[in-house]
Amino acid sequence: MSNELKAFNLHMGPAKCAVDLGDGSERGFYVNQDYILHKMGRPHRAINLMYCYYPLDKGWPVRASIAHASDDVSFAWDYPYDDYFTYKGGLNGTLNDEPFTFMRDVRRHGQDVLLTLTVDPHVTDEHLIAIAKDLTTFGRVLLRINHEATGNWFSFNKRCTYQEVADFYVRFHKIIKEHAKNVQTILCIGGIEHLDKEEMEKEAEFTEAVKHTDIWSVDKYMALHWGWPYDVAERGGNSHKRDSVEKTYELTKKSYERFKLLNGGVSKPMVMSEFNADGDVTGPYDQAKMIKDFCDMLKNEPADWFSGFTFYQFRDDGRLGLEITDPNNSDVGIEQPALKTYKEIIHDDYFSPKMTTNEETSFPITLRWGGSEDATGLSIPLHFEKDPVFVEVNFDDEIKDLNLMMELNGHWFYKAPGVKTIDMMPAFFEKALSGPCDLTLKLFAPPASGENDPTQGDDWAINYYTVVKKLPDVRLRFEPVEL
């Protein structure tokens, strides 16, 4: 069928509201992107990876809960340094370990890296420059530095005053801007935490950070059991909370307005870097409903002041995941009702990247990957007589080494280098066709290695280029092979 196919230039741009996904933290292990893509049916704008960097500490780089295991610990953050997995890069570090192995997985699957990194504010500039240089080949990176910085639980807050934490943020931001221009910084603080107050928590200390950062953020859990895993949330307890969806929404919007005021009336992107309702408090059904209600509010306003949110998280050892970890086998996830609800949300047009089809193209063609919010690809029109029985996309030896993300009927697929056939029938299992129609096969080419190539030109730090010599062959059949 390839001889009959035409292709058009296609641009992928930002959604009205972007969706990012947390994958791994102190509460769960990283889950590979192939598994997540099969479960969710689409890639996210970015995948949030959570790590810490305390290289001056005894026990480093072993995870804190292992290096400093103790029966006296009764709170998740009662260790000498934060109990995230440890960042193996930095000064005298390596790029062949975490989080870089996962960052490559994220990017080859057509998503940007969102790196949450808690850092000892006492490290020298030499350490911070090394971290910045670590990130230069990973295209568009979002870096959330010392998040929830107006709290009192992370080690950086226990070691420094709030002013020192804020000053460190500005120092690190400036180093990033000098040494890793592909990276955008996210300032995550408490924002407006009480509806009857106009000022944010620790506002005076963090005003300069508000002005310097690229992106503003708050973490807002509509319900949270912060005592996990050391106690059980029960009615009357004091280690959990639940707020209304409406209050959470209003606090988030007021936080944005206050950020903007502190920035002289100039707006910046506003995100929620951790968003969920804890099933420990709400149970599984209210959890799903609260997630949907909040997203409905974003869509119905519509909230043009709000750029996106990060759902925390895909798989969780407690009840903050779309899946919870099987206690018998940590490689297995148990799907929660929130997963179906969340999947419906992220497939809504409001939360999906914008696709713009342009003129017809000829081959060979060079595709550009500038990130999940700015990429050029191909749109290939296909006619369907009815609901198909076979849909296969086949790549011969000339194009089998392409690394591709492809979409058909709203469902996304990954093709790794060397793979010759992708079965696209899953695009119709949950969304069958009711009659004849025209659909487009969309195709994008993120970097196969997960990293950009410094030899590709002056814009290599942001853009990655792939030459596509010809179209694949599409096998479409509307009846079984034998009747």
C-alpha positions in Angstrom: 0.0 0.0 0.0 3.0 2.3 0.4 3.0 3.3 -3.3 -0.5 4.7 -2.9 0.2 6.7 0.3 0.7 10.5 0.5 2.4 12.3 3.4 1.9 15.8 4.7 4.1 17.9 7.0 2.8 17.9 10.5 3.6 20.1 13.5 3.0 19.1 17.2 2.6 22.0 19.6 1.6 22.5 23.2 -1.7 21.4 24.6 -4.0 24.0 26.2 -3.1 22.2 29.5 -0.1 19.9 29.5 0.0 16.6 31.4 3.2 15.2 32.9 3.5 12.0 35.0 5.6 11.1 38.0 7.5 7.8 37.6 9.3 6.7 40.7 10.1 8.4 44.0 10.6 7.6 47.6 7.3 5.7 47.4 7.9 3.5 44.4 10.3 2.3 41.6 10.6 3.6 38.1 8.4 1.8 35.5 9.6 1.6 31.9 8.0 3.8 29.3 6.9 0.9 27.1 4.7 -0.4 29.9 3.3 3.0 30.7 2.6 3.8 27.0 0.7 0.6 26.6 -1.4 1.3 29.7 -2.1 5.0 28.9 -2.3 5.0 25.1 -0.4 8.2 24.7 2.9 9.7 25.8 3.0 12.6 28.3 4.6 16.0 27.8 7.2 15.1 30.4 8.1 12.4 32.9 9.0 13.5 36.4 12.0 11.7 37.9 12.8 12.5 41.6 16.4 12.4 42.9 18.6 13.9 45.5 22.2 15.2 45.6 24.0 15.3 49.0 27.6 14.4 48.0 29.2 15.9 51.2 27.2 13.5 53.5 28.4 10.4 55.1 26.8 7.4 53.4 26.5 9.1 50.0 25.7 7.9 47.3 23.8 5.1 49.0 20.0 5.8 49.4 19.4 7.4 52.8 17.0 4.7 54.1 19.6 2.0 53.4 22.8 3.9 54.5 21.1 5.1 57.7 18.6 2.4 58.4 17.1 2.7 61.9 14.2 1.4 63.9 13.8 4.9 65.4 12.7 6.5 62.1 9.0 7.3 62.3 8.6 9.8 59.3 9.6 9.5 55.7 12.1 12.4 55.9 13.7 11.5 59.3 17.0 10.6 57.6 20.2 12.7 57.4 19.5 13.4 53.8 16.4 13.0 51.6 15.3 9.4 50.9 15.1 9.8 47.2 17.2 7.7 44.9 20.6 9.3 44.6 21.7 11.3 41.6 24.8 9.6 40.3 26.0 12.5 38.1 27.5 15.7 39.3 31.1 16.3 40.2 33.2 13.2 39.5 29.9 11.3 38.7 28.9 9.1 35.8 26.3 9.4 33.1 25.9 5.6 32.9 23.7 5.2 35.9 20.5 6.8 37.3 18.8 9.0 36.5 20.4 9.2 33.0 19.4 5.6 32.0 15.8 6.6 32.7 16.1 10.0 31.0 17.2 8.2 27.8 14.2 5.9 28.1 11.8 8.9 28.6 13.2 10.9 25.6 13.3 8.1 23.0 9.6 7.6 23.8 8.8 11.2 22.7 8.6 12.8 26.1 10.7 15.6 27.8 12.6 15.0 31.1 11.2 16.7 34.2 14.0 16.3 36.8 13.1 17.0 40.4 16.3 17.3 42.3 16.9 18.1 46.0 20.4 19.5 46.5 22.5 20.3 49.6 22.7 24.1 49.4 26.3 23.9 50.8 27.7 22.4 47.6 30.1 24.6 45.7 29.5 26.1 42.3 31.7 23.4 40.8 29.1 20.8 41.8 26.3 22.8 40.2 28.2 23.4 37.0 28.8 19.7 36.7 25.1 19.0 37.1 24.3 21.6 34.5 26.7 20.0 32.0 25.2 16.6 32.7 21.9 17.8 31.3 23.1 19.5 28.1 22.5 16.6 25.7 19.0 15.8 26.9 17.1 18.4 24.9 14.4 20.4 26.5 14.7 19.6 30.3 12.5 20.9 33.1 14.5 21.1 36.3 12.6 21.5 39.6 15.2 22.5 42.2 14.6 21.9 46.0 10.8 21.7 45.7 8.3 22.5 48.4 10.9 24.9 49.6 8.7 26.7 52.1 8.1 23.4 54.0 10.2 22.0 56.8 10.7 18.3 56.0 13.4 18.2 53.4 17.1 18.1 54.5 17.9 21.4 52.7 15.4 23.2 54.9 16.8 21.7 58.1 20.3 22.8 57.2 19.6 26.3 56.0 17.3 29.3 56.6 14.5 29.9 54.1 16.5 32.9 52.8 19.5 30.7 52.3 17.4 28.1 50.4 15.9 30.9 48.2 19.4 32.4 47.6 20.6 28.9 46.6 17.8 28.6 44.1 18.8 31.8 42.4 22.5 30.8 42.4 21.7 27.4 40.8 19.3 29.0 38.3 22.0 31.4 37.1 24.5 28.6 36.7 21.9 26.6 34.6 21.4 29.6 32.4 25.1 29.9 31.7 26.0 26.2 31.2 22.7 24.5 30.1 20.6 26.8 28.0 18.3 23.9 27.1 17.1 23.6 30.7 14.2 25.6 32.2 13.9 25.9 36.0 10.8 25.4 38.1 10.4 27.1 41.5 8.0 25.0 43.6 6.9 26.7 46.9 3.8 26.7 49.0 2.1 29.6 47.3 -1.2 30.8 48.9 -2.0 28.2 51.5 -5.0 30.0 53.2 -7.9 31.6 51.4 -8.0 34.5 53.9 -4.4 35.5 53.3 -3.1 37.6 50.4 0.6 36.8 50.9 2.4 33.5 50.2 4.3 31.5 52.8 7.9 32.9 53.1 7.1 35.5 50.5 9.8 38.0 51.4 12.5 35.3 51.3 11.5 33.9 47.9 10.6 37.1 46.0 13.9 37.1 44.0 13.5 33.5 43.2 10.0 34.2 41.9 11.5 36.8 39.5 14.4 34.6 38.3 12.8 31.3 37.7 11.4 30.2 34.3 8.3 28.5 35.7 6.1 28.9 38.8 4.8 25.9 40.6 2.9 24.7 43.7 2.2 21.1 44.9 -1.4 20.7 45.9 -2.8 17.4 47.1 -6.6 17.5 47.5 -6.1 14.8 50.1 -2.8 13.5 51.6 -1.7 11.0 54.2 1.8 12.3 55.0 2.2 9.8 57.8 2.6 6.9 55.3 4.1 4.3 55.7 4.6 4.6 59.5 0.9 4.8 60.4 -2.6 4.1 59.0 -4.9 7.0 58.2 -8.0 6.7 60.3 -10.8 9.1 61.2 -9.7 11.4 64.0 -6.0 10.9 63.1 -3.5 13.8 62.7 -1.3 12.5 59.9 -3.6 13.2 57.0 -5.9 15.9 55.5 -8.6 16.3 52.9 -9.6 19.6 51.2 -12.4 20.2 48.7 -11.6 20.3 45.0 -12.9 23.9 44.8 -10.6 25.1 47.6 -7.6 23.4 46.0 -8.4 25.1 42.7 -8.9 28.5 44.2 -5.6 28.3 46.2 -3.8 27.4 43.0 -5.2 30.3 41.0 -4.6 32.8 43.9 -1.0 31.5 44.0 -0.6 32.3 40.3 -2.0 35.7 40.7 0.4 36.4 43.6 3.4 35.1 41.7 2.4 37.5 38.8 2.1 40.4 41.2 5.5 39.8 42.7 6.9 39.6 39.2 5.7 43.1 38.4 2.5 42.0 36.6 4.4 39.9 34.1 3.2 36.3 33.7 5.2 33.1 33.5 4.1 29.5 33.0 2.2 28.2 36.0 2.1 24.4 36.8 1.2 22.1 39.6 4.2 19.8 40.0 2.5 17.2 42.2 -1.3 16.7 41.9 -3.5 13.9 43.2 -5.9 12.9 46.0 -4.5 10.2 48.3 -6.5 7.0 48.2 -5.4 6.4 51.8 -7.8 9.2 52.8 -10.5 9.2 50.1 -10.6 5.5 49.1 -10.3 4.6 45.4 -13.7 5.9 44.1 -13.5 9.4 45.6 -9.9 9.6 44.5 -10.9 9.2 40.9 -13.9 11.6 41.2 -11.8 14.4 42.7 -9.2 14.1 40.0 -11.9 14.3 37.3 -13.6 17.2 39.1 -10.4 19.3 39.3 -9.6 18.7 35.6 -13.2 19.6 34.6 -12.7 22.9 36.4 -9.6 23.6 34.4 -11.3 22.8 31.2 -14.6 24.6 31.9 -13.1 27.9 33.0 -11.0 27.6 30.7 -7.8 28.1 32.8 -5.6 29.9 30.3 -3.4 31.0 33.3 -2.5 27.3 34.0 0.1 25.6 31.8 0.0 22.0 33.1 0.1 19.5 36.0 2.2 16.5 36.9 0.2 13.6 38.2 1.9 11.9 41.2 2.4 9.1 40.3 2.1 6.1 38.0 2.9 3.3 40.4 3.0 3.8 44.1 3.7 1.6 47.2 0.8 3.3 48.9 -2.4 4.7 47.4 -1.0 7.7 45.4 -0.7 5.8 42.2 -2.7 5.0 39.1 -1.4 1.6 39.9 -0.4 0.4 43.4 2.6 -1.9 43.8 1.8 -5.6 44.3 3.2 -6.4 47.7 4.0 -9.9 46.5 6.0 -8.7 43.5 7.2 -5.1 43.1 7.4 -5.6 39.3 3.6 -5.9 39.1 1.2 -3.0 39.4 -2.5 -3.3 40.4 -4.6 -0.9 38.4 -6.8 1.5 40.4 -10.1 3.2 39.3 -8.1 6.5 39.0 -6.2 5.0 36.0 -9.3 4.7 33.8 -10.4 8.2 34.8 -7.0 9.7 34.2 -6.7 8.0 30.9 -10.0 9.5 29.7 -8.8 13.0 30.9 -5.5 12.9 29.0 -7.1 11.8 25.8 -9.4 14.8 25.9 -8.5 17.5 23.3 -8.0 20.1 26.0 -5.1 18.0 27.5 -3.7 16.7 24.2 -0.9 18.3 22.1 -2.1 20.4 19.2 -1.6 18.9 15.7 -1.3 21.2 12.6 -1.2 19.6 9.2 0.6 21.6 6.5 1.6 21.0 2.8 2.2 17.7 1.1 5.8 16.6 1.3 8.2 14.4 -0.8 11.1 12.1 0.2 13.6 12.0 1.6 12.6 14.4 4.3 14.3 15.6 7.5 12.1 15.6 10.6 12.9 17.8 13.6 12.4 16.8 17.3 12.5 20.0 19.4 10.6 18.3 22.3 7.1 17.1 23.0 5.7 20.6 22.5 7.6 21.5 19.3 8.2 18.8 16.7 7.8 18.3 13.0 6.5 15.0 11.7 4.4 13.4 9.0 0.7 13.0 8.6 -0.4 10.0 6.3 -4.1 9.9 5.3 -5.6 6.4 5.4 -9.1 5.4 4.3 -11.0 2.8 6.4 -13.9 0.9 4.8 -15.1 -0.1 8.2 -13.6 -1.3 11.5 -10.4 -3.1 10.6 -9.3 -6.6 11.4 -5.6 -6.0 10.6 -3.6 -2.8 10.7 0.2 -3.2 10.4 2.9 -0.7 9.7 5.9 -2.4 8.1 9.4 -1.0 7.7 11.8 -2.5 5.2 15.6 -2.6 5.6 16.0 0.9 4.3 14.0 2.5 7.2 13.8 -0.2 9.9 16.4 1.6 12.0 14.2 4.7 12.6 13.1 5.5 16.1 9.5 6.6 15.9 6.4 7.6 17.9 3.3 7.0 15.9 -0.4 7.8 16.5 -3.6 6.4 14.9 -7.2 6.8 16.0 -6.0 8.6 19.2 -3.7 5.7 20.2 0.1 6.1 20.3 2.7 3.4 19.5 6.5 3.3 19.9 8.8 1.7 17.2 12.4 1.0 18.4 15.3 0.9 15.9 15.5 -2.5 14.2 11.8 -3.3 14.7 10.2 -4.0 11.3 6.4 -4.3 12.1 4.1 -2.5 14.5 0.6 -4.0 15.0 -1.7 -1.0 15.4 -4.9 -2.9 16.1 -4.9 -1.9 19.8 -5.9 1.6 18.5 -9.4 0.0 17.7 -9.9 -2.3 20.7 -11.4 0.4 22.9 -12.4 2.8 20.1 -14.0 0.7 17.2 -15.1 2.4 14.0 -18.8 2.4 13.3 -18.5 2.8 9.5 -16.3 4.2 6.7 -14.0 7.0 7.7 -10.7 8.7 7.0 -7.9 8.7 9.7 -4.4 9.9 9.7 -1.3 8.0 10.8 1.0 10.5 12.5 4.7 9.9 12.8 7.5 11.7 14.8 11.1 10.9 15.3 12.6 11.6 18.7 16.3 10.6 19.3 16.9 6.9 19.4 19.7 7.2 21.9 17.6 9.6 24.1 20.2 12.3 23.6 20.8 15.1 21.1 23.8 15.1 18.8 26.3 18.0 19.1 27.4 17.4 15.5 24.0 18.2 14.0 24.4 22.0 14.0 24.2 25.2 16.0 20.8 24.3 17.4 21.7 20.8 18.5 21.0 21.4 22.2 17.3 21.8 21.5 16.7 20.2 18.1 17.4 16.6 16.9 17.1 15.8 13.2 16.2 12.5 11.5 16.2 11.8 7.8 13.3 9.6 6.6 14.0 8.2 3.2 10.5 6.8 2.4 7.2 5.9 3.9 6.5 2.6 5.6 4.1 0.1 4.1 0.6 0.0 5.7 -1.3 -3.3 5.6 -5.0 -2.7 6.0 -7.5 -5.6 6.0 -11.2 -5.4 6.9 -12.0 -9.2 7.0 -10.3 -12.2 8.5 -7.8 -14.0 6.3 -10.2 -16.9 6.1 -14.0 -16.8 6.6 
